[in-house]
């Protein structure tokens, strides 16, 4: 499989598949495809895996794309402004926020991962359930805004605003810390808690939180009035 990512902050990934190759994607992510590309919908991994995917915000079914009679292409894009990150797995595991997955090769297994600590799940923004990607092959994650990739040394700590963590290798410890003292919490303009990531391992961050973006647009949305004029 060959791939090409095009665009700036509204990126699209195009996958070129040889005969016999297949990729899986979340429902509704496909942008365009060649005429010989066949789409099939199935519960990858069976009903139990499908139900677990629903717990992470994905659909019960996934769409599989396979070219017929030669090479073909298919393109995918996210549903918010942002960039696409290429993840290469070779038997290792990567933990991602529950709506980051876009598409992957067949060798990638998509499962759920629970945060290790109750407080992390209650206040971490991503909820109790995250996505666990494992296996061998390429996966493509969609990030909101721009991407920052960093590799933490053993014991190295980075604190991130809640909602801006795209994912991290399974060797990274994930927890939540209070954002400073009382004055910082109530008057600092930041969230009540910060996500704390402790190395070793790779960490992927994004510059925009879609929930914060949505809330910032609410004051500018038109207000609908009922027929009585109220």
Residue pairs with C-beta under 8 A, 6 or more apart in sequence:
1 15
1 16
1 17
1 18
1 21
1 23
1 105
1 138
2 15
2 16
3 13
3 14
3 15
3 16
3 86
3 138
3 140
4 13
4 14
4 16
5 11
5 12
5 13
5 14
5 84
5 86
6 12
6 13
6 14
9 81
9 82
9 83
9 145
9 146
10 77
10 81
10 82
11 77
11 78
11 82
11 83
11 84
12 31
12 75
12 76
12 77
12 84
13 75
13 76
13 77
13 84
13 86
13 102
13 103
13 140
14 73
14 74
14 75
15 23
15 65
15 73
15 74
15 75
15 76
15 103
16 71
16 72
16 73
17 23
17 37
17 65
17 66
17 67
17 71
17 72
17 73
17 74
18 67
18 71
19 67
19 68
19 69
19 70
19 71
20 66
21 66
21 67
21 105
22 64
22 65
22 66
22 105
22 106
23 64
23 65
23 74
23 103
23 104
23 105
23 106
24 44
24 62
24 63
24 64
24 65
24 103
24 104
24 105
24 106
24 108
25 62
25 63
25 65
25 76
25 102
25 103
25 104
26 58
26 59
26 62
26 63
26 101
26 102
26 103
27 41
27 59
27 61
27 62
27 63
28 79
29 63
29 76
29 77
29 78
29 102
29 103
30 39
30 63
30 65
30 74
30 75
30 76
31 75
31 76
31 77
32 74
32 75
33 39
33 65
33 72
33 73
33 74
33 75
34 67
34 72
34 73
34 74
36 67
36 68
36 69
36 70
36 72
37 65
37 66
37 67
37 68
37 72
37 73
37 74
38 65
38 66
38 67
38 68
39 63
39 64
39 65
40 63
40 64
40 66
41 61
41 62
41 63
41 64
42 61
42 62
42 64
43 49
43 50
43 60
43 61
43 62
44 50
44 62
44 64
44 110
45 109
45 110
49 110
49 111
50 60
50 61
51 60
52 111
52 112
53 59
53 60
53 62
53 110
53 112
54 60
55 112
55 129
56 98
56 99
56 112
56 129
56 130
56 131
57 98
57 99
58 98
58 99
58 101
58 110
58 131
65 74
67 73
76 102
76 103
76 140
77 84
77 102
77 142
78 84
78 102
78 142
78 144
79 142
80 142
80 144
80 210
80 213
81 144
81 145
81 208
82 142
82 143
82 144
82 145
82 146
82 206
82 208
83 142
83 143
83 145
83 146
83 147
84 102
84 140
84 141
84 142
84 143
85 140
85 141
85 142
85 143
85 147
85 149
85 166
85 204
86 138
86 139
86 140
87 94
87 133
87 138
87 139
87 140
87 141
87 167
88 137
88 138
89 108
89 133
89 134
89 135
89 136
89 137
89 138
89 139
90 136
91 134
91 135
91 136
92 134
92 169
92 170
93 132
93 133
93 134
93 169
93 170
94 132
94 133
94 134
94 139
94 167
94 168
94 169
94 170
94 202
95 113
95 130
95 131
95 132
95 133
95 167
95 168
95 169
95 170
95 172
95 174
96 130
96 131
96 132
96 133
96 141
96 166
96 167
97 126
97 130
97 131
97 165
97 166
97 167
98 126
98 127
98 129
98 130
98 131
100 131
100 141
100 142
100 143
100 166
100 167
101 110
101 131
101 133
101 139
101 141
101 142
102 139
102 140
102 141
102 142
103 139
103 140
104 110
104 133
104 137
104 138
104 139
104 140
105 137
105 138
105 139
106 137
107 135
107 136
107 137
108 133
108 134
108 135
108 136
108 137
108 138
108 139
109 133
109 134
109 135
110 131
110 132
110 133
111 131
111 132
111 133
111 134
112 129
112 130
112 131
112 132
113 129
113 130
113 131
113 132
114 121
114 128
114 129
114 130
115 121
115 124
115 126
115 128
115 129
115 130
115 174
116 173
116 174
116 175
117 175
117 176
119 175
119 176
120 174
120 175
120 176
121 127
121 128
121 129
122 128
123 162
123 176
123 192
123 193
124 162
124 174
124 176
124 193
124 195
125 162
125 163
125 165
125 191
125 195
125 209
125 211
126 163
126 165
130 167
131 167
132 170
133 139
141 166
141 167
141 204
143 166
143 204
143 206
144 206
144 207
144 208
144 209
144 210
144 213
145 206
145 207
145 208
146 206
146 207
146 208
147 166
147 204
147 205
147 206
147 207
148 204
148 205
148 206
148 207
149 202
149 203
149 204
149 205
150 158
150 202
150 203
150 205
151 199
151 200
151 201
151 202
151 203
152 158
152 172
152 197
152 198
152 199
152 200
152 201
152 202
152 203
153 199
153 200
154 199
154 200
155 198
155 199
155 200
156 198
156 199
156 200
157 196
157 197
157 198
157 199
158 196
158 197
158 203
159 177
159 194
159 195
159 196
159 197
160 194
160 195
160 196
160 197
160 205
161 190
161 191
161 194
161 195
161 209
162 176
162 191
162 193
162 194
162 195
162 209
163 209
163 210
163 211
163 212
164 195
164 205
164 206
164 207
164 208
164 209
165 195
165 197
165 203
165 204
165 205
165 206
166 204
166 205
166 206
167 203
167 204
168 174
168 197
168 201
168 202
168 203
168 204
169 201
169 202
169 203
170 201
171 199
171 200
171 201
172 197
172 198
172 199
172 200
172 201
172 202
172 203
173 197
173 198
174 195
174 196
174 197
175 195
175 196
175 198
176 193
176 194
176 195
176 196
177 193
177 194
177 196
178 185
178 192
178 193
178 194
179 185
179 188
179 190
179 191
179 192
179 193
179 194
180 188
180 190
184 190
185 192
197 203
